[in-house]
Structures are given as structure tokens and as C-alpha cells.
């Protein structure tokens, strides 16, 4: 692999990272709110909990714990996907090259 190929690969990786970050910001800007039996949960499309209200009372500790749990589950899911062949095997299953 030539130096040019390596630089091109780095540029592509940076673009992919920048695109992923832009997508994350877009998903984090929109929210969904669900209310069930006096409990209201507001969460972004990026799965970040914004608020939890129980019978009209907010609980920031619950929000923080939920966000930490989501983050940890995403890390574990990423590890599991990598063990299972990652995105390359997914592309293969979907007919990509």
C-alpha cells in the first residue's frame, strides 16, 4: 500500500467519522415523548434520555442512570457485532460487496 493510498484511506475514515457525528447530532436534536400511567419519558432519536417525570416530579438521577445503561448496552452491542463479523458480514448478508 502506497503512502497515497494510506492518506486516501485516512481521508475516507475522517469523512465517515464526520458523517457519523453529523448523523448523531441530527438524531440527538429530535425527541420522542411517551406517557404511561403517570410516567413521562422524553428521549432523543439517538437514545439519550432527556427527562423522566413520575406523577409530575422530575428525577435527574434516574435520567443519568438510564443514559449510562444505554451507553453501556451500545458498547456491548458493538463488541458483539464485531465478534460476529461486524459490518462486513452485514454487508454480505444484504448483498453488498
N, C-alpha and C positions, 0 to 999 in steps of 0.2 A: 504494500500500500504506500503510495507516494505521499509526500508532505501535503500536496494539493488535495489529495483525497481525504486526508485526515482533517484538514481545515474545512473542507466542504462538509464532512460529517459533523464537525463541531457546530458549523453554522446551522445545519439541519436540526441538530439536537436543541440548540438555543431557540430556534423558531418553534419547535414542538413545545418546549417549556413555556415560551411566551404565550403561545396559543392556549395551552392548558391553563395558565394563570388567568388569562382573559376570560376563558370559559368559567373558571371558578368564581371570578368577580361577578360575572353576569348571573350565575346561579345564586350567588350569595345576596344579590340585590333584590330578588323576588322571594316572597314568603307565602306560606300556606298556613291557615289557622283552622284548627279543629276544636270543637267544643263537645264534650260528652259529660253528662251528669254533673255539671258544675265545675268541671276541669277544662281549662282552655290552654291549648299548646300552640305556640306560634313557632314555625321552623322555616328556615330558608330552603330553597331547592338544592342547596349544597349540603343539606342535612346538618346545619348548625342551628341548635335550639336558641331562639331569641327570647322567649318568655314561657313561663308556666304559671298559670293562675289557678288556685284552688278556691272555689267559692269567693272569688273576688280578691284574694290575697296572693301577692307575688312571692315566689320563693327562689331567690338567686342561687342558693346552694344546690337546689335540685337542677337548675339550668346548667350550672357548672359541671355537676356530676354527669348529667346526660351528655353534654358535649364531650367530656373526657371519654365516656364509654363509647360514643360513636367514633371518635378518633382512633381509639384502640382497636375497635372492631374493623375499621377500614385498614389499619396496619396489618392485622392478622389476615384479612381477606387478600390483601396484596401479596403477602408471603405465600399463602395457599395457592393463589393463581400462578405465582412464579414457579412453585414446586410442580404445578400441573402443566407447565409448559408456557405459561404466560400468554401474552397477546399473540405470539406467533402461532400457537396451536389454535387459538380462537379464529385467527385469520384463515387458517387451513380449513376449519370446520365451516366457515362461511363462504368458502370458495375463493378466497383471496390468494395471492401469490406470496 
